Amino acid sequence: MEFLEHLFGWVCGQNAEHTWAPGGLLLPCCQRCTGLYVGAGVAALLHRWLRPRLSGRFLELHGAFLVLMVPFGFHWLSQGPALRAAMGVLFGFGLVTFLWLVPGARAGSSDAARPAAAATLAYFAGVAFTAALVPALGTWGGGTAAVCLGGLIFAGLMVLGVLAVTNVGFGLTTAARWARRTLVLPHPGGPAPAVGQTPGQGK
Amino acid sequence: MKQPTVRNSTLALVGLASLVIYILACTSFSPDDRRVLYPTFDSASRGVGVAVYDRNSKRSELLFVPHLRVGEKPGDEPPLLRPQWLPDGRSVLVAWPGTEGTADSDDSLSVAVVPVGGRGPVRLFHLADLPDAAARLSLPLCVTGNRLLLQGESNTVVRLDLVTGEVKRQACANEVIPYASPLPNRPCYAIEKSADGGFEVGFLDPETFALTPIVRLDVEESLGDGGLLALSRDGRTAAFVAGNGNQPVILFKEGRKPARKSPKLAADDEKLSLANAQFSPRGEVLYASFVRNHGDATNAALGFLEVPTDGKPARRVTLIERGPKLDEKDAFLFQIAVSHDGKALAVASTYLAYAEGTLRSDDCALFLVDLTDRRRKATKVPIPLPPKPKSN
């Protein structure tokens, strides 16, 4: 827990008044961040397992999950620990869904997936279950719940880290390809440019 | 094929931006860690008021000045103001003894709820029949939700609703002192078992006034006269000050386990008084403000101690080297507060200006100490010295 405490000190305010201590073990991040990271971890698991189709209403709903963080995150609406964590969970699901799009399409998983209604239902049941479970474990859980939450928080951070790095990696690769195509490669049918020359100079 | 790629990349960018914004914003989500309340002097009205310091913009703003005139005549006692944040972080509670306009009544307390940012009305309440009201302000007030809990007369607990103004007085079997809890919505209490020491600390139900003990310090453990200093943020460990007045030690008591004693905190020729204390968020260190008088010296040093709960030696950080001499009963005028994230400590020397001796103008300040800095770098926000008493 001490390692996690230092790690999350970089990304969370760790306001002790807004942090659960199940079984007397203070969690490494606040209630909202607990929801976010646990939500992100579970969301990645559900995306991998159920492979929901990432388009239409599904994306709109996850966009709404992200927008919801604005009034709650900036304290425009009053909220208790349970609501704070639940909003974190929804935000985590929204983030993972959006960050899953590019790697999922490259892997050919999202467009190929055509989940049955039961799978979509299972996915959203997972969202609701996580949003209810996190506050329940934080409020009434003991030492085991603290360890489980700590593990899930860490897993969620790793998932978000990997997805962020992957997306940035894909973004840079795409940008590099675009730059090569635009600036270095010859126009179709034209002669190859000499080294150090742009395609225009080669003519 | 190109359209989904652009859509996916755009949404991925939205996701990345949301994550970055969330992480950057989270560290300032707690409004009470971003801003610090402290008592100050308002030279325009010659009164004592409450200011709020924004740690981000590094600016101070006068927030509230009750109509309490000071320095009208020599020997005037300072009206003690206790400002503190309400749990919602949008308004502050300011309490002072006496009624609006007079600070001389010692059996009543005035309470104002002041919105920060000027949104909403200022609510003003007056509580009568509260003996020794000024003493109620020596420790942070016990606020839970919209309710303020105070010790009343004859073993009663007084509950004031900070929205409706409803007052309820509940008789108890013992002299119950409501105690500002480090846990949200779980107010605490302390009961002194006997004059020889011995304490009980627990949770106080604000609805039913039922008491649930969590820590008991027996008379044999208490090492003589002392008192409750602080409760850890998980509500499991209590710190008590013990020992004789000049050579205090701190006792850490967790549940039914035997009390652990801190190492010696002062040298033999020193007189050390502790004012208040707060645990670090993880409970591994107790921060306690101190006043140190040395022999017959006319000045005192003031600062804070960092006392590890595992028995390691305490660290002493002095903020004012040559401050006015304070006796033990006045040490409470120098009180620290630790931020919720445990990374900063604040203390205002406002009331030292009234103590016997001289407080240098550059020592009259709000001190903000960076607890993440190994040298405990302190930032000073100047507070104007109080107006000099008019000569008769």
Contacts between the chains, C-beta under 8 A, distances in Angstrom:
chain1	res1	chain2	res2	distance
A	5	B	282	7.0
A	11	B	23	4.8
A	11	B	26	6.9
A	12	B	26	5.4
A	12	B	27	7.4
A	13	B	26	5.2
A	13	B	27	4.5
A	13	B	28	7.0
A	13	B	29	5.5
A	13	B	30	5.4
A	13	B	33	6.8
A	13	B	340	7.7
A	13	B	341	5.6
A	14	B	281	6.8
A	14	B	340	7.9
A	14	B	341	5.0
A	14	B	342	7.7
A	15	B	29	7.1
A	15	B	30	4.2
A	15	B	33	6.6
A	15	B	340	4.3
A	15	B	341	6.2
A	16	B	182	7.3
A	16	B	233	4.7
A	16	B	281	4.1
A	16	B	340	5.2
A	16	B	341	7.5
A	16	B	342	7.3
A	17	B	30	7.7
A	17	B	87	7.8
A	17	B	182	7.8
A	17	B	183	8.0
A	17	B	184	5.1
A	17	B	340	5.6
A	18	B	29	7.9
A	18	B	30	7.0
A	18	B	184	7.7
A	18	B	340	7.9
A	19	B	281	7.8
A	21	B	233	7.8
A	21	B	234	4.6
A	24	B	234	5.3
A	24	B	236	5.7
A	26	B	233	7.5
A	26	B	234	6.3
A	26	B	281	7.0
A	26	B	282	6.2
A	30	B	26	7.3
A	30	B	29	7.5
A	32	B	26	7.3
A	32	B	29	7.3
A	33	B	26	6.4
A	36	B	22	7.2
A	55	B	4	8.0
A	59	B	11	6.8
A	63	B	11	7.9
A	63	B	14	7.7
A	66	B	14	7.2
A	66	B	15	7.5
A	66	B	18	5.1
A	69	B	18	7.4
A	69	B	22	6.7
A	73	B	22	6.9
A	73	B	25	6.3
A	73	B	29	6.8
A	74	B	25	7.6
A	75	B	29	7.3
A	75	B	31	7.2
A	75	B	89	7.1
A	75	B	90	7.8
A	78	B	88	6.9
A	81	B	184	7.7
A	91	B	18	7.7
A	91	B	22	7.0
A	94	B	15	7.5
A	94	B	18	7.4
A	95	B	15	5.2
A	95	B	18	6.1
A	95	B	19	5.6
A	97	B	15	7.8
A	98	B	11	4.7
A	98	B	12	5.9
A	98	B	14	5.9
A	98	B	15	3.1
A	98	B	18	7.6
A	99	B	12	5.8
A	99	B	15	4.5
A	99	B	16	7.0
A	99	B	19	7.8
A	101	B	7	7.9
A	101	B	8	4.0
A	101	B	11	5.4
A	101	B	12	5.4
A	102	B	8	5.0
A	102	B	9	6.2
A	102	B	12	4.8
A	105	B	4	6.8
A	105	B	5	7.2
A	105	B	8	5.5
A	111	B	4	7.4
A	160	B	19	6.5
A	164	B	16	6.1
A	164	B	19	6.5
A	167	B	12	4.8
A	167	B	15	7.5
A	167	B	16	6.1
A	168	B	16	7.3
A	170	B	12	8.0
A	171	B	9	7.0
A	171	B	12	7.6
A	171	B	13	7.8
A	174	B	9	7.3
